[in-house]
């Protein structure tokens, strides 16, 4: 039996260690590269401040639309971002299973989608005369093409801004009005086609626009997200602005 000197043993161990590292390097090169981690969704920093939009959910969604940010989050992730998720509009957040915004590869347009756990039927989430005037029904999946257009708040005409038109491209939304309010105010059940966000005298306004179920007439309703209140009846100037923002279906 041949006895190795201490120096020879050390050199042998070093060679063995080098060969192991070399082999590991070869295996690492042969292995498939690890897939990059998906980007984190935009955080609360994109939300509009409460001084502009009081409702937490809409402050976040409108912030994402303005930023054009790519997003695909489920209810749990959304609640992790919006820790104090709450609404003055009594919206059923527990029914929302996914919110996304992506770029259409063909048109380059942004598409916003909402997925619910099932078809939705809820009371209209704002009140007229301290009363919820009917209900909203929608399909489980809603998809909107996002249009952006230059818009200046008439109270601040020197400050350039944008209006955001969410045109319904998949699914359906029906606003059903209680019968006595139809008689009292001349309201009608309406299929929603557009949801438009724009600034008006310093406030963020949301406009619902669509066609009456029975007469097919164009109907519009306006909500002030800064003050968390419905604008009813709307002023003639506000109605004129609504017609300007969605001219294709104006009366």
CORTA-V89368 format. One record per residue. N is the residue number from 0. NEAR is the number of other C-alpha atoms within 10 Angstrom. Layout:
# CORTA-V89368
n=N near=NEAR
n=N near=NEAR
This chain:
# CORTA-V89368
n=0 near=3
n=1 near=4
n=2 near=7
n=3 near=10
n=4 near=9
n=5 near=9
n=6 near=9
n=7 near=11
n=8 near=12
n=9 near=12
n=10 near=12
n=11 near=13
n=12 near=12
n=13 near=12
n=14 near=12
n=15 near=12
n=16 near=12
n=17 near=12
n=18 near=12
n=19 near=12
n=20 near=12
n=21 near=12
n=22 near=12
n=23 near=12
n=24 near=12
n=25 near=11
n=26 near=11
n=27 near=11
n=28 near=10
n=29 near=9
n=30 near=9
n=31 near=8
n=32 near=8
n=33 near=6
n=34 near=6
n=35 near=6
n=36 near=6
n=37 near=6
n=38 near=8
n=39 near=10
n=40 near=15
n=41 near=18
n=42 near=13
n=43 near=18
n=44 near=11
n=45 near=17
n=46 near=23
n=47 near=20
n=48 near=16
n=49 near=12
n=50 near=10
n=51 near=17
n=52 near=23
n=53 near=20
n=54 near=20
n=55 near=20
n=56 near=22
n=57 near=15
n=58 near=20
n=59 near=23
n=60 near=18
n=61 near=18
n=62 near=20
n=63 near=23
n=64 near=22
n=65 near=16
n=66 near=12
n=67 near=17
n=68 near=17
n=69 near=18
n=70 near=16
n=71 near=18
n=72 near=16
n=73 near=15
n=74 near=16
n=75 near=13
n=76 near=14
n=77 near=22
n=78 near=15
n=79 near=12
n=80 near=15
n=81 near=16
n=82 near=11
n=83 near=10
n=84 near=13
n=85 near=15
n=86 near=16
n=87 near=14
n=88 near=15
n=89 near=12
n=90 near=16
n=91 near=14
n=92 near=15
n=93 near=10
n=94 near=15
n=95 near=20
n=96 near=18
n=97 near=18
n=98 near=19
n=99 near=19
n=100 near=23
n=101 near=16
n=102 near=16
n=103 near=11
n=104 near=8
n=105 near=6
n=106 near=7
n=107 near=9
n=108 near=15
n=109 near=20
n=110 near=22
n=111 near=26
n=112 near=18
n=113 near=17
n=114 near=19
n=115 near=20
n=116 near=12
n=117 near=13
n=118 near=12
n=119 near=17
n=120 near=15
n=121 near=14
n=122 near=18
n=123 near=20
n=124 near=17
n=125 near=18
n=126 near=14
n=127 near=13
n=128 near=6
n=129 near=7
n=130 near=10
n=131 near=14
n=132 near=20
n=133 near=18
n=134 near=17
n=135 near=18
n=136 near=17
n=137 near=19
n=138 near=16
n=139 near=17
n=140 near=19
n=141 near=18
n=142 near=19
n=143 near=21
n=144 near=19
n=145 near=22
n=146 near=16
n=147 near=16
n=148 near=12
n=149 near=11
n=150 near=17
n=151 near=18
n=152 near=19
n=153 near=14
n=154 near=11
n=155 near=13
n=156 near=10
n=157 near=9
n=158 near=10
n=159 near=10
n=160 near=14
n=161 near=16
n=162 near=19
n=163 near=20
n=164 near=21
n=165 near=22
n=166 near=20
n=167 near=20
n=168 near=16
n=169 near=13
n=170 near=12
n=171 near=16
n=172 near=19
n=173 near=20
n=174 near=24
n=175 near=21
n=176 near=19
n=177 near=15
n=178 near=14
n=179 near=11
n=180 near=14
n=181 near=14
n=182 near=10
n=183 near=8
n=184 near=9
n=185 near=9
n=186 near=16
n=187 near=22
n=188 near=23
n=189 near=25
n=190 near=23
n=191 near=22
n=192 near=19
n=193 near=21
n=194 near=21
n=195 near=21
n=196 near=24
n=197 near=23
n=198 near=22
n=199 near=18
n=200 near=11
n=201 near=13
n=202 near=16
n=203 near=20
n=204 near=25
n=205 near=22
n=206 near=20
n=207 near=21
n=208 near=24
n=209 near=24
n=210 near=19
n=211 near=20
n=212 near=16
n=213 near=9
n=214 near=10
n=215 near=13
n=216 near=15
n=217 near=18
n=218 near=19
n=219 near=20
n=220 near=17
n=221 near=22
n=222 near=19
n=223 near=20
n=224 near=24
n=225 near=20
n=226 near=16
n=227 near=17
n=228 near=16
n=229 near=17
n=230 near=17
n=231 near=10
n=232 near=11
n=233 near=14
n=234 near=10
n=235 near=9
n=236 near=10
n=237 near=15
n=238 near=16
n=239 near=12
n=240 near=15
n=241 near=20
n=242 near=17
n=243 near=12
n=244 near=21
n=245 near=15
n=246 near=10
n=247 near=8
n=248 near=16
n=249 near=16
n=250 near=8
